[in-house]
Amino acid sequence: MGGLSIWHILILAIILLLLFGGNRFSSMMGDVAKGIKSFKQGMADEDDDKVRRYDEQRRNEPPRQLPRDQVRPQEPIDVTPRPADPVAPPPRDDETR
């Protein structure tokens, strides 16, 4: 009542098979699969085109330069070694109880 049970779907599938025949039905499903495959391929090709156009656009534009007031001189990096932190020995079994 109000929904399709598994029996309704099964009876509908049998009627469709009888109307269209097994061969015609499988060829229709093959056509649907080919359509889905070509749709996915078209979407992938479109994405590739977008990436290619973006790369070409980036390649053709000149490199950006910061204005002189935004350029900061680099500060020297401190590379002197620092002493390691002392490591406490692990507690012994008799101390943890």
C-alpha positions, 0 to 999 in steps of 0.5 A: 500500500503506497509503495513498490515492494520487491514483488511489484518490481519483479513483475514489472521487470518480467513484463518489460522482458516479455514486451521488449525481448531479452535481446532488445532489452540488453541492447538498450542497456548497452546503449545506456552504458555507452551514453554514460561512458561518453558523458563521463569522457566529455566531462573529463575532456572539458576539465582537461581543456580548462586546465590547458587554457589556464596553463596557457594563460599563466604562461603568456602573462609576465611575472608579477613584481612587488612594488619597491615599498613592499620588498623587504630585505632578507634577514640573515638566518641564525644557524648556530647549533643549540644545546639539546634539552636534557633528557630525564632517564625513564623511571624504574619499576620500583619507583612507579609503584 
